[in-house]
């Protein structure tokens, strides 16, 4: 598939959510930047945002308005790709996003699994309907931004103990309260919830919250593995 103009980005078909839901935003963004470069389309933040939303709508849609891309989410992903963090790309505001060797490798690895983007002559209505159904609870979709998930962490009793230098007093019940699960919830689900919180903190570069969650992960390692 070869696109002739950036307007053709609106004709890209979306991948099925199950194909990409477990990949990091930075990996998905690298994939989009890689193909924009292949198509010789400027890798501006706007173009990357549109392409990301067309390919991976449940990851890059604006919350409450699934038919539109969330450019702020794309921007956070691009920032996270910089050498200081994931070291996948560099970016210049008036020129675009440019993958380094790590970014190209990341994009090609994903391309081997997903294949190239598919261009169709029809609208994205079907994909948007699937996304809306997912947000209503019939599937898995992003319903909150990372900032909201970090706020959930900050409201927990466990985080309060951490701030008061009393984390030594914390027990499993506090971890359960943080994760919003039950004691009988499978360990893999508890770990997944903790990882989601950690990924959210890293995505917005909240170093204190990231440190807290890493300490929690170590402290309750045995409980999370039983």
Helices and strands as residue ranges (DSSP letters): G 6-11, H 17-20, H 25-38, H 45-55, H 57-60, E 61-62, E 65-69, H 71-80, E 89-92, E 96-99, H 101-114, H 125-133, I 134-138, H 146-154, H 157-163, G 167-169, H 172-179, H 187-203, H 207-219, H 221-225
